[in-house]
Amino acid sequence: MNNQTLMIQGATSDAGKSLLVTALCRWLTRQKISVVPFKPQNMALNSVVSIDGGEIGRAQAVQALACGLKPHTDMNPVLLKPNSDIGAQVIIHGHPVSNMDACGYHDYKSVALNAVLESHARLTENYEKIIVEGAGSPAEINLRANDIANMGFAESVDCPVILIADIDRGGVFAHLVGTLSLLSESEQARIRGFVINRFRGDIALLEPGLKWLSEHTGKPVLGVLPYLHGLHLEAEDALPKEDNLSTDDITRSIQIIIPVLPRISNHTDFDPLRLHPQVSLKFIGPGESIPSADLVILPGSKSVRADYEWLCKQGWETAIRNHLRYGGKVIGICGGFQMLGQHIHDPHGLEGKAGSSNGLGFFDMDTTLETEKILRNVTGSLTFNGAKITGFEIHAGVTSYLASYQPAVKFSHGFDGAISEDGLILGTYLHGLFESPAASTTLLSWVAPDNKIQSFDYHAVRETSVNRLADCVSQHLDTAQLYKLLDLNMALT
């Protein structure tokens, strides 16, 4: 069996696969092991630009950070970005190849598998160990044929698998035993142990269940990870379950609202705001009214024209205009920035039916969606006060200004975005707008000029969380079994 590669699969979606891969990557990196994350196929609208100029899932970028690496397209060779209920943009090795419906992609999987195996082979040549994240659950019977995301990949490269389940959901033993029973004999043999995630309470009360699970399946329980309060790990796709990680609202005097569009993308842009001690951030869903706020942010979108039409049907266009009338601020990022203009044109039908749509008309500009997507990492400064900023651009839209505006950001290659003449509206293509402490402080001071804004280091918070996860591996998992699975010398400890 290939002990260079270890795969983490989940009994359900959101069981903790990303978390465990991140934890193992940092745990091995601490021991000077050359390790790299890998996800064969990812379906997510949160993505980043890799060091080689492609696009991969955000979760793999965080896992790369845990390894001390820059994100690379080989870490996530197949990325699916849903643009409808039945279809997605298919991205191979960082670049879009086509829009496909579910049936079309099912037939394409043999091609996608070749890309997956090519990337895995390159990583095998360059790293001592590869920690792989599965997708969803390996027990999805309807998706078993031509699988490249779970057991199909594991069997192709002949690697061992750890199965993780979330006890906080309830039914953890049913999840694990049920998943195992739906696998073939060879796949069952490939699972070398279980991890239970998000446990809170007295572990002694769980011990009888752990003993039964091991005896019933013949497989060891490698450990029980605790429920980590206040842990921040950037989401693969789902919106955060809570608006802020702290319930202390006394100091949260800056009110920020984000409408949840049907195809919202890169909502991780707002994690630095969600965690900021002075910000109360709320995601507003369908059927909800936009409450009084200091700032409304229009987020990125994978289907800008359709999402803008949906926003108007919710009555949010009128609410945004009223918000501005009373002196509130508005920021549009990427697709949200495009909505601030006069028109959005999609002549090639890249995000739906070909055609044009009106925008909010706050900026005298038009955006045309082109077949060549702009993908680049950027550094620059805010035009407000020169505050340094880093981030990335991912967009098919090319925006033409029909009037002159103050740009929002200055990059080495030119200017980006716009600020309205009355100073109430800002738009930009930049993802990562709030990650830099200096830029975040500047923007929040613009939003709430009467507040004294505290400097907040988002990257330090993220680094602390990754280290907490690595500590949990050492404290709560059977590291002797992990060394055996990875064919490592225990003298490393």
C-alpha positions in Angstrom: 0.0 0.0 0.0 1.1 3.6 -0.8 2.1 5.0 2.7 3.4 8.2 1.1 -0.3 9.3 0.8 -2.9 9.3 3.5 -6.5 10.2 2.7 -9.2 11.7 5.0 -12.8 10.9 4.1 -15.9 12.0 5.9 -19.1 10.1 6.9 -21.0 13.2 5.9 -20.3 16.6 4.4 -18.8 19.0 7.0 -17.7 16.1 9.2 -14.2 17.7 9.7 -12.2 16.6 6.7 -10.7 20.0 6.0 -10.0 20.5 9.7 -8.2 17.2 10.1 -6.1 17.6 6.9 -5.1 21.1 8.1 -4.2 19.7 11.5 -2.2 16.8 10.1 -0.3 19.1 7.7 0.8 21.5 10.5 1.5 18.5 12.9 3.9 16.9 10.3 5.4 20.3 9.3 6.4 20.9 12.9 8.4 17.7 12.7 10.2 18.8 9.6 8.4 16.4 7.4 7.9 17.7 3.8 4.1 17.5 3.5 1.6 18.8 1.0 -2.2 18.9 1.0 -4.3 17.5 -1.9 -7.9 17.5 -2.8 -8.6 15.7 -6.1 -12.0 17.3 -6.7 -13.5 20.3 -4.9 -16.9 21.9 -5.4 -16.8 25.3 -3.9 -17.3 29.0 -4.7 -14.6 30.1 -2.2 -11.3 30.1 -4.2 -7.9 31.7 -4.4 -5.3 32.4 -7.1 -2.4 30.0 -6.8 1.3 30.8 -7.1 1.3 29.4 -10.7 -1.6 31.6 -11.8 -4.5 29.3 -11.5 -7.5 28.9 -9.3 -8.0 26.4 -6.4 -10.3 25.9 -3.5 -9.8 28.2 -0.4 -9.6 25.2 2.0 -6.5 23.9 0.1 -4.9 27.3 0.4 -5.3 27.2 4.1 -3.9 23.7 4.2 -0.9 24.9 2.2 -0.4 27.7 4.7 -0.4 25.0 7.4 2.5 23.3 5.5 4.4 26.6 5.0 3.7 26.5 1.3 2.2 28.8 -1.3 -1.0 27.4 -2.9 -0.4 25.5 -6.2 -2.9 24.1 -8.7 -1.6 20.6 -8.2 -3.1 20.8 -4.7 -6.6 20.9 -6.1 -6.5 19.8 -9.8 -10.3 19.8 -10.3 -12.5 22.6 -9.0 -16.2 22.8 -9.7 -17.8 26.2 -9.3 -21.7 25.9 -9.3 -23.4 28.5 -11.5 -26.9 27.0 -11.4 -28.8 24.3 -9.5 -27.7 21.7 -12.0 -24.5 23.0 -13.5 -21.0 24.3 -12.7 -17.9 25.8 -14.3 -15.3 23.0 -14.5 -11.8 24.2 -13.7 -8.9 21.8 -14.5 -5.4 22.6 -13.2 -6.5 26.1 -12.3 -8.2 27.2 -15.5 -11.8 26.8 -16.7 -12.5 24.3 -19.5 -16.3 24.4 -19.8 -19.6 24.8 -18.1 -21.2 21.4 -17.6 -24.4 20.0 -16.2 -24.2 17.1 -13.8 -24.7 14.4 -16.5 -22.1 16.1 -18.7 -19.5 16.2 -15.9 -20.2 12.5 -15.0 -19.2 11.6 -18.6 -16.1 13.9 -18.3 -14.8 12.3 -15.1 -12.4 10.0 -16.9 -10.6 13.0 -18.3 -10.7 14.7 -14.9 -9.2 11.6 -13.3 -6.2 11.9 -15.6 -5.6 15.5 -14.4 -6.0 14.3 -10.8 -3.4 11.5 -11.2 -1.0 13.8 -13.1 -1.0 16.3 -10.2 -0.7 13.5 -7.6 2.3 12.1 -9.4 4.0 15.5 -9.4 3.4 15.9 -5.7 4.7 12.4 -5.1 8.0 13.4 -6.7 8.4 16.6 -4.6 7.1 15.8 -1.1 7.6 13.1 1.5 4.0 12.9 2.4 0.6 13.8 0.9 -2.4 14.4 3.0 -5.6 14.1 0.9 -9.1 15.4 1.6 -12.1 13.6 0.2 -15.3 15.3 -0.9 -18.7 14.8 0.7 -19.1 11.1 1.7 -17.7 7.9 0.0 -21.1 6.3 0.6 -23.1 8.3 -1.9 -24.3 5.4 -4.0 -25.5 7.5 -6.9 -22.0 9.0 -7.3 -19.9 5.9 -7.0 -19.5 5.2 -10.7 -16.3 6.9 -12.1 -15.6 8.4 -8.6 -12.5 10.6 -8.5 -13.1 12.3 -5.2 -13.1 9.5 -2.6 -12.6 5.8 -2.9 -12.1 6.0 -6.7 -9.0 8.0 -6.1 -7.9 6.0 -3.0 -8.0 2.8 -5.0 -6.3 4.4 -8.0 -3.2 5.3 -5.9 -3.6 2.5 -3.3 -3.6 4.6 -0.2 -5.0 4.1 3.3 -8.0 6.1 4.5 -9.1 7.5 7.8 -12.9 8.1 8.2 -14.0 11.0 10.3 -17.5 11.8 11.6 -19.0 14.7 13.6 -20.6 13.7 16.9 -22.1 17.1 17.4 -24.6 16.2 14.6 -25.8 13.2 16.5 -25.8 9.6 15.3 -22.1 9.3 15.0 -21.9 5.5 15.3 -24.6 5.1 12.7 -22.7 7.5 10.4 -19.5 5.5 10.7 -20.9 2.0 10.6 -23.4 2.9 7.9 -20.7 4.4 5.7 -18.5 1.3 6.2 -21.3 -1.1 5.3 -22.0 0.7 2.0 -18.5 0.3 0.8 -17.1 -2.7 -1.2 -14.8 -5.2 0.6 -11.7 -3.7 -0.9 -12.8 -0.2 0.1 -13.7 -1.3 3.6 -10.2 -2.8 4.0 -8.7 0.5 2.9 -10.2 2.3 6.0 -7.6 2.0 8.7 -9.4 3.8 11.5 -11.9 6.3 12.7 -11.7 9.8 14.1 -14.7 11.4 16.0 -14.8 15.1 15.7 -16.4 18.0 17.8 -16.9 16.1 21.1 -18.0 18.0 24.2 -18.6 16.4 27.5 -17.0 13.6 29.7 -15.0 11.3 27.5 -15.6 8.5 30.0 -19.2 8.4 28.9 -18.2 7.8 25.3 -15.7 5.0 26.0 -18.3 2.1 25.9 -19.4 3.3 22.4 -15.8 3.6 21.2 -15.1 0.0 22.5 -18.2 -1.3 20.7 -17.3 0.5 17.5 -13.8 -1.0 17.4 -15.0 -4.5 18.2 -18.0 -4.4 15.8 -15.9 -3.1 12.8 -12.5 -4.5 13.7 -11.0 -1.1 13.1 -9.4 1.2 15.7 -10.7 4.5 16.9 -7.7 6.8 16.3 -9.0 9.5 18.6 -11.7 11.9 19.6 -11.2 15.6 18.8 -12.8 18.1 21.1 -15.3 20.8 20.2 -13.0 23.8 19.8 -14.8 27.0 20.8 -13.7 30.1 19.0 -11.8 28.1 16.3 -11.5 29.9 13.0 -10.8 28.0 9.8 -11.8 29.5 6.5 -14.9 27.7 5.1 -14.6 25.6 2.0 -18.0 26.7 0.9 -20.8 26.9 3.5 -21.6 30.2 5.2 -20.6 30.4 8.9 -23.1 29.1 11.3 -22.7 32.2 13.5 -22.3 35.8 12.4 -19.5 36.4 15.0 -17.4 34.0 17.0 -18.0 36.1 20.2 -21.3 36.8 21.8 -19.9 40.0 23.4 -21.8 42.7 21.6 -20.8 45.6 23.9 -17.9 46.7 21.8 -19.4 45.7 18.4 -20.6 49.2 17.5 -20.1 49.0 13.7 -23.0 47.3 12.0 -22.3 45.6 8.6 -24.8 43.7 6.5 -24.1 41.3 3.6 -26.9 40.1 1.4 -26.6 36.3 0.7 -26.9 36.0 -3.0 -27.8 32.6 -4.5 -24.4 32.2 -6.0 -22.4 34.1 -3.5 -18.6 33.5 -3.9 -15.6 34.2 -1.8 -17.6 35.1 1.3 -14.3 34.3 3.2 -13.5 37.9 2.2 -15.5 38.9 5.2 -13.9 36.7 7.8 -11.6 39.5 9.0 -14.7 41.6 9.6 -16.7 38.8 11.2 -13.8 38.3 13.7 -13.1 42.0 14.3 -14.0 42.9 18.0 -15.7 46.1 16.9 -17.8 44.7 14.1 -21.3 43.2 14.2 -21.6 41.4 10.9 -24.8 39.8 9.7 -25.6 37.8 6.6 -29.1 38.6 5.4 -30.9 35.7 3.6 -34.0 35.5 1.4 -37.2 36.9 2.8 -35.3 39.1 5.3 -35.2 42.8 5.3 -32.0 44.8 5.3 -31.8 46.4 8.8 -30.2 49.7 9.7 -26.5 49.5 9.3 -23.3 51.5 8.8 -22.2 49.4 5.8 -23.8 47.2 3.2 -21.4 45.0 1.2 -22.4 43.4 -2.1 -20.3 40.2 -2.3 -18.8 38.3 -5.2 -21.1 36.2 -7.4 -20.7 33.3 -9.8 -23.9 34.4 -11.7 -23.9 38.2 -11.5 -26.9 39.0 -13.7 -29.1 36.4 -12.2 -28.1 37.3 -8.7 -28.7 40.9 -9.3 -32.2 40.2 -10.6 -32.8 38.0 -7.5 -31.6 40.8 -5.2 -34.1 43.2 -6.8 -36.9 40.8 -6.4 -36.1 40.6 -2.7 -36.6 44.4 -2.4 -33.0 44.9 -1.5 -32.3 47.4 -4.3 -34.7 49.8 -2.8 -33.3 49.1 0.7 -29.8 49.9 -0.5 -30.9 53.2 -2.1 -32.6 54.1 1.2 -29.5 53.1 3.1 -27.4 55.5 1.0 -30.0 58.3 1.3 -29.5 58.3 5.1 -25.7 58.4 4.8 -24.8 54.7 5.0 -21.8 53.3 3.1 -21.8 50.6 0.3 -18.9 48.4 -0.9 -19.1 46.1 -3.9 -16.5 43.4 -4.3 -15.9 41.7 -7.7 -19.4 40.7 -8.9 -20.9 43.1 -6.3 -18.7 45.8 -7.8 -20.1 45.0 -11.3 -23.6 45.4 -9.9 -22.8 49.0 -9.0 -22.5 50.0 -12.7 -25.0 50.8 -15.4 -25.0 47.5 -17.3 -23.6 44.0 -17.2 -23.1 42.3 -20.6 -22.7 38.5 -21.1 -22.5 38.1 -24.9 -21.0 34.6 -24.7 -23.5 33.2 -22.2 -20.7 32.4 -19.7 -23.0 32.7 -16.6 -26.4 31.8 -18.2 -28.4 32.9 -21.1 -26.5 35.4 -23.3 -27.7 39.0 -23.0 -27.4 42.2 -20.9 -28.8 43.5 -17.6 -29.1 46.8 -15.9 -27.2 47.4 -12.7 -27.7 49.8 -9.8 -26.3 52.7 -11.8 -24.2 54.1 -8.9 -21.1 54.3 -11.2 -21.2 55.3 -14.8 -19.5 52.1 -16.1 -20.3 48.9 -18.0 -19.0 45.4 -17.5 -18.6 42.8 -20.2 -17.9 39.2 -19.3 -15.1 37.8 -21.5 -14.1 34.2 -22.1 -10.6 34.7 -20.7 -10.7 34.9 -16.9 -8.4 37.3 -15.1 -6.5 35.5 -12.4 -3.7 37.2 -10.5 -2.2 37.8 -7.1 -1.7 41.5 -6.4 -0.2 43.9 -4.0 -0.8 47.6 -3.7 -2.3 50.4 -1.6 -5.6 52.0 -0.8 -5.9 55.4 -2.4 -7.5 56.7 0.9 -4.1 57.0 2.7 -1.7 54.6 1.1 -2.4 51.7 3.4 -0.7 48.6 2.0 -2.9 45.8 0.8 -2.5 42.3 -0.7 -5.1 40.0 -2.3 -6.1 38.5 -5.6 -8.4 39.0 -8.6 -10.7 36.3 -10.0 -13.2 37.6 -12.6 -14.3 37.2 -16.2 -15.7 40.8 -16.3 -13.9 43.7 -17.9 -15.1 47.0 -16.7 -15.1 50.2 -18.8 -15.6 53.6 -17.1 -17.8 56.1 -18.9 -17.0 58.8 -16.4 -13.9 59.7 -14.2 -13.8 58.4 -10.6 -11.3 58.2 -7.9 -9.9 54.7 -8.0 -10.1 52.6 -4.8 -6.8 50.8 -5.0 -3.4 51.4 -6.7 -1.5 48.3 -7.9 1.8 48.1 -9.7 0.0 47.3 -12.9 -2.5 50.2 -12.6 -5.5 51.3 -10.7 -8.6 49.3 -9.6 -12.1 50.1 -8.6 -13.8 53.4 -7.9 -15.1 55.7 -5.2 -18.2 57.7 -5.7 -18.1 61.5 -5.7 -20.0 61.8 -2.5 -17.6 59.3 -0.8 -20.4 56.8 0.2 -19.7 54.0 -2.3 -16.6 52.0 -3.0 -16.1 49.2 -5.6 -13.2 46.9 -6.3 -12.2 43.6 -7.9 -9.9 42.9 -5.0 -10.5 39.8 -2.9 -8.7 40.1 0.5 -9.7 43.7 1.0 -9.9 43.5 4.8 -7.1 41.1 5.6 -4.3 43.7 6.0 -4.6 45.3 9.4 -3.8 48.7 8.0 -6.3 48.5 5.2 -9.0 47.1 7.5 -8.5 49.9 9.9 -8.6 52.5 7.1 -11.8 51.1 5.6 -13.6 50.8 9.0 -12.6 54.4 9.8 -14.2 55.4 6.5 -17.4 53.4 7.5 -17.6 54.7 11.0 -15.5 57.9 11.3 -16.6 58.6 14.9 -15.1 55.4 16.1 -11.5 54.8 17.2 -10.7 51.7 15.3 -8.6 49.0 16.9 -5.9 47.3 14.8 -6.8 43.7 14.2 -4.4 41.0 12.9 -6.5 38.5 11.1 -3.5 36.4 9.9 -2.4 36.0 13.6 -5.9 34.7 14.5 -5.8 32.2 11.7 -2.3 31.0 12.6 -3.4 30.5 16.2 -6.3 28.3 15.0 -4.0 26.2 12.8 -1.7 25.6 15.7 -4.6 24.7 18.0 -5.5 22.0 15.5 -2.0 20.6 15.4 -1.9 20.6 19.2 -5.1 18.5 19.1 -3.4 15.8 17.0 -0.7 15.5 19.6 -3.1 15.5 22.5 -6.1 13.6 21.3 -5.1 11.2 18.4 -3.1 8.0 18.5 0.1 9.3 17.0 1.7 5.9 17.1 -1.0 4.7 14.7 -0.5 7.8 12.6 3.2 7.1 12.3 2.5 3.6 11.3 0.0 4.6 8.6 2.5 7.1 7.2 5.4 4.7 7.6 7.3 7.2 9.7 9.9 6.7 12.4 8.5 7.4 15.9 11.9 8.8 16.8 10.6 12.0 15.1 8.7 12.9 18.2 
